[in-house]
Amino acid sequence: MFQAAPIAGAAALAFADWAPPLPVEWVGTANFEAIVRDPVFWQALGNTLVYGLGTVVPGLAIGLGLALLLRGQRRGGTLLRGAVFLPAVVSGVATALVWGWILNPRFGLLNTLLGLVGIQGPAWLQDPRWAMPALIVMGLWNVGINVIVYLAALNAVPRELQEAAALDGAGRAGRFRHVVWPALGPVTLYLAIVNAIGAFQVFTPTYLLTSGGPDSSTLTLALYTYQNAFTYGRLGYASALAIAIVLVLVALVALQFRLAGRRVTYVGTDG
Amino acid sequence: MSERVLPGGGSLVPGESGAGSVGSVGAVGSVGAIGLVGAVATVDGWSIVRPVGEARSRRGPLRAVRPLVAVLAVVPFAVPFLWLVASALKPVGQFYAFPPTILPDPPSLENLAGAVALVDVPRLLANSTLIAVLSVAATVLSASLVGFAFATLPARGRRPLFVVLIATILVPPSATLIPQFILFSRLGWVGSYLPLIVPHLCGSAFFVFLFRQWFRNQPANLFESAELDGANPLQAWWHIAMPMAKPAIAAVAVFAFVGSWNDFLGPLLYLRSPDSFTISLGLAAFQGTYVNQLHFTLALSLVALLPVVAVFAVAQRWIVQGVAAGGWRG
């Protein structure tokens, strides 16, 4: 509700050419035509999609795997869940810088460990081929939110259903496949959407550690929009980019709903 | 995690004491996003970390190995923190030793002292604290009031409004960034803390949702009888609803605090004078200025993380409940 006005503002500005302090000039769809012809936009879109795919799908799998592993963990379960969850809660400038240090080609922990097993590690964030994978690993470090949501969802799977399935002779795998996993459908869809939106917002690590480089290999849409608006002062173009991001996201969410389709069943949602 | 661990391996969180549950969302419906959020929130958010007994394997070998696997799986999440602590405490000679050493020998605060000599760290921490505290107050007051209204007022059209509210969850913040910046520039607020605090008065949909769920799960006639007794809705909210909502308030407050403390883009856009910087922005500026003093930067990173790690340690229970209720977006 309170966000509706700014969104309308962004939509309006997207049709303007505005580089303050010059006056606003309405340019119709020129900004969008420029976006379509802008190779940097396509590269940023590609990078963002790679980042999204690289974080969302493994993030769901790791999240569910850890949740299954940590569920019912008696001794130290609180501590383990806390350790998994902490990165997501404290993530920001400080953790980005810590990762920059871990990924340091010469003094970094990662390449030191790789060296122990005889692998000469790449320059990570300074290597166009490895910078994006490094960012994806940093993103996956925040998977704790998925773990917590899955833990909650697992506990909400109606126990009677599982017991009934067990009585019918279903083994662990069978119970998971036919009872637990279907019941997790809505939560998985929800996480996929929220994670995808989050992936499209990634800003701090790219801004701080790579500035979108090397060779624009980590330039994401969020960073490109920021640069246009606040570095180059092209507010109209940046607004059009913001709208383009929303449109891509809407398309992605629609796709996710479609993929999920009738496979998502709502079990026990009547509280 | 700070829930009390029960002997049986479960943990006790508020819902179990009968204080109410974020559970039922029947009325939210199942239209698009609403259905999803509802589905998550139905997860009985306030008593979530209780494992189903069935989860424990009956098979011997698996049962024995499982804790070990769990620990090994969690190690990668902890290592960056441990490496940060070890690095920050290393004397500069060991910091840049090649090959690197694992532990500082002896641990030293010289990096921290060096960083503090270059930048006014207490000032940065004080700025962050001030902004975070005011943001928390703004968030809790506005979200609880709106949530209370959605939960209790029989106003016509409440439901479509709520759908719109929840739909804003799906709008990425970057879409509103530029118009907001223009608005605050016009108001002359750039360079002040106002753009970092005032927007919280307009409530985040997740927090409103969390409060609404909480209030809906209180006995329905409670607020009605308060109004029969002559209390207006504001009084019912402040005197009756709020004192009952302490767990929800705690969850929202912790979220708002952590969100404000971690925020980087906001301060980056709106703060101009280094005296006014938050610890996040100050840290980013520091690493930009002293590119070759990474040992100082790491010490400062540790300082920036400690308060929020402390909050997490104390408030993990409420954070977990809030997340489980759908109250977090990454």
Chai-1 contact restraints between the chains, C-beta under 6 A:
chainA,res_idxA,chainB,res_idxB,connection_type,confidence,min_distance_angstrom,max_distance_angstrom,comment,restraint_id
A,M1,B,V164,contact,1.0,0.0,6.0,A-B,restraint_1
A,M1,B,L165,contact,1.0,0.0,6.0,A-B,restraint_2
A,F2,B,C202,contact,1.0,0.0,6.0,A-B,restraint_3
A,Q3,B,T168,contact,1.0,0.0,6.0,A-B,restraint_4
A,Q3,B,V171,contact,1.0,0.0,6.0,A-B,restraint_5
A,Q3,B,T176,contact,1.0,0.0,6.0,A-B,restraint_6
A,P6,B,T176,contact,1.0,0.0,6.0,A-B,restraint_7
A,P6,B,P179,contact,1.0,0.0,6.0,A-B,restraint_8
A,P6,B,Q180,contact,1.0,0.0,6.0,A-B,restraint_9
A,I7,B,A175,contact,1.0,0.0,6.0,A-B,restraint_10
A,G9,B,P179,contact,1.0,0.0,6.0,A-B,restraint_11
A,A10,B,A175,contact,1.0,0.0,6.0,A-B,restraint_12
A,A10,B,I178,contact,1.0,0.0,6.0,A-B,restraint_13
A,A10,B,P179,contact,1.0,0.0,6.0,A-B,restraint_14
A,L69,B,A70,contact,1.0,0.0,6.0,A-B,restraint_15
A,L69,B,A73,contact,1.0,0.0,6.0,A-B,restraint_16
A,L70,B,A70,contact,1.0,0.0,6.0,A-B,restraint_17
A,R71,B,P51,contact,1.0,0.0,6.0,A-B,restraint_18
A,R71,B,A55,contact,1.0,0.0,6.0,A-B,restraint_19
A,G72,B,G9,contact,1.0,0.0,6.0,A-B,restraint_20
A,G72,B,P51,contact,1.0,0.0,6.0,A-B,restraint_21
A,G72,B,A55,contact,1.0,0.0,6.0,A-B,restraint_22
A,G72,B,R56,contact,1.0,0.0,6.0,A-B,restraint_23
A,Q73,B,A70,contact,1.0,0.0,6.0,A-B,restraint_24
A,R74,B,G9,contact,1.0,0.0,6.0,A-B,restraint_25
A,T78,B,M1,contact,1.0,0.0,6.0,A-B,restraint_26
A,T78,B,V5,contact,1.0,0.0,6.0,A-B,restraint_27
A,L80,B,A70,contact,1.0,0.0,6.0,A-B,restraint_28
A,L80,B,V74,contact,1.0,0.0,6.0,A-B,restraint_29
A,R81,B,M1,contact,1.0,0.0,6.0,A-B,restraint_30
A,G82,B,M1,contact,1.0,0.0,6.0,A-B,restraint_31
A,G82,B,Q316,contact,1.0,0.0,6.0,A-B,restraint_32
A,A83,B,V74,contact,1.0,0.0,6.0,A-B,restraint_33
A,A83,B,F77,contact,1.0,0.0,6.0,A-B,restraint_34
A,A83,B,A78,contact,1.0,0.0,6.0,A-B,restraint_35
A,V84,B,V74,contact,1.0,0.0,6.0,A-B,restraint_36
A,V84,B,F77,contact,1.0,0.0,6.0,A-B,restraint_37
A,L86,B,F312,contact,1.0,0.0,6.0,A-B,restraint_38
A,P87,B,F77,contact,1.0,0.0,6.0,A-B,restraint_39
A,V89,B,V258,contact,1.0,0.0,6.0,A-B,restraint_40
A,V89,B,F312,contact,1.0,0.0,6.0,A-B,restraint_41
A,V90,B,L305,contact,1.0,0.0,6.0,A-B,restraint_42
A,V90,B,V308,contact,1.0,0.0,6.0,A-B,restraint_43
A,V90,B,V309,contact,1.0,0.0,6.0,A-B,restraint_44
A,G92,B,N262,contact,1.0,0.0,6.0,A-B,restraint_45
A,G92,B,F264,contact,1.0,0.0,6.0,A-B,restraint_46
A,G92,B,S280,contact,1.0,0.0,6.0,A-B,restraint_47
A,V93,B,F264,contact,1.0,0.0,6.0,A-B,restraint_48
A,V93,B,S280,contact,1.0,0.0,6.0,A-B,restraint_49
A,V93,B,L283,contact,1.0,0.0,6.0,A-B,restraint_50
A,V93,B,A284,contact,1.0,0.0,6.0,A-B,restraint_51
A,A94,B,S301,contact,1.0,0.0,6.0,A-B,restraint_52
A,A94,B,A304,contact,1.0,0.0,6.0,A-B,restraint_53
A,A94,B,L305,contact,1.0,0.0,6.0,A-B,restraint_54
A,L97,B,Q287,contact,1.0,0.0,6.0,A-B,restraint_55
A,L97,B,T297,contact,1.0,0.0,6.0,A-B,restraint_56
A,L97,B,S301,contact,1.0,0.0,6.0,A-B,restraint_57
A,V98,B,P80,contact,1.0,0.0,6.0,A-B,restraint_58
A,V98,B,L84,contact,1.0,0.0,6.0,A-B,restraint_59
A,V98,B,S301,contact,1.0,0.0,6.0,A-B,restraint_60
A,W101,B,L298,contact,1.0,0.0,6.0,A-B,restraint_61
A,F107,B,P100,contact,1.0,0.0,6.0,A-B,restraint_62
A,L109,B,W83,contact,1.0,0.0,6.0,A-B,restraint_63
A,T112,B,P99,contact,1.0,0.0,6.0,A-B,restraint_64
A,T112,B,P100,contact,1.0,0.0,6.0,A-B,restraint_65
A,I145,B,V323,contact,1.0,0.0,6.0,A-B,restraint_66
A,I145,B,W328,contact,1.0,0.0,6.0,A-B,restraint_67
A,I145,B,G330,contact,1.0,0.0,6.0,A-B,restraint_68
A,I148,B,V320,contact,1.0,0.0,6.0,A-B,restraint_69
A,I148,B,V323,contact,1.0,0.0,6.0,A-B,restraint_70
A,I148,B,A324,contact,1.0,0.0,6.0,A-B,restraint_71
A,A152,B,V43,contact,1.0,0.0,6.0,A-B,restraint_72
A,A152,B,I48,contact,1.0,0.0,6.0,A-B,restraint_73
A,A152,B,A324,contact,1.0,0.0,6.0,A-B,restraint_74
A,A153,B,V43,contact,1.0,0.0,6.0,A-B,restraint_75
A,N155,B,I48,contact,1.0,0.0,6.0,A-B,restraint_76
A,A156,B,V43,contact,1.0,0.0,6.0,A-B,restraint_77
A,A156,B,D44,contact,1.0,0.0,6.0,A-B,restraint_78
A,R159,B,V52,contact,1.0,0.0,6.0,A-B,restraint_79
A,Q162,B,E54,contact,1.0,0.0,6.0,A-B,restraint_80
A,P186,B,A39,contact,1.0,0.0,6.0,A-B,restraint_81
A,V187,B,V40,contact,1.0,0.0,6.0,A-B,restraint_82
A,Y190,B,L36,contact,1.0,0.0,6.0,A-B,restraint_83
A,Y190,B,V40,contact,1.0,0.0,6.0,A-B,restraint_84
A,V194,B,R329,contact,1.0,0.0,6.0,A-B,restraint_85
A,I197,B,P172,contact,1.0,0.0,6.0,A-B,restraint_86
A,G198,B,G330,contact,1.0,0.0,6.0,A-B,restraint_87
A,F200,B,P172,contact,1.0,0.0,6.0,A-B,restraint_88
A,Q201,B,P172,contact,1.0,0.0,6.0,A-B,restraint_89
A,F203,B,L265,contact,1.0,0.0,6.0,A-B,restraint_90
A,T204,B,F264,contact,1.0,0.0,6.0,A-B,restraint_91
A,L208,B,A284,contact,1.0,0.0,6.0,A-B,restraint_92
A,A222,B,S174,contact,1.0,0.0,6.0,A-B,restraint_93
A,T225,B,S174,contact,1.0,0.0,6.0,A-B,restraint_94
A,A229,B,I178,contact,1.0,0.0,6.0,A-B,restraint_95
A,L235,B,I178,contact,1.0,0.0,6.0,A-B,restraint_96
A,A238,B,I178,contact,1.0,0.0,6.0,A-B,restraint_97
A,S239,B,I178,contact,1.0,0.0,6.0,A-B,restraint_98
A,A242,B,S174,contact,1.0,0.0,6.0,A-B,restraint_99
A,A242,B,A175,contact,1.0,0.0,6.0,A-B,restraint_100
A,V246,B,A175,contact,1.0,0.0,6.0,A-B,restraint_101
A,T269,B,A39,contact,1.0,0.0,6.0,A-B,restraint_102
A,T269,B,T42,contact,1.0,0.0,6.0,A-B,restraint_103
A,D270,B,G26,contact,1.0,0.0,6.0,A-B,restraint_104
A,G271,B,G23,contact,1.0,0.0,6.0,A-B,restraint_105
A,G271,B,S24,contact,1.0,0.0,6.0,A-B,restraint_106
A,G271,B,T42,contact,1.0,0.0,6.0,A-B,restraint_107
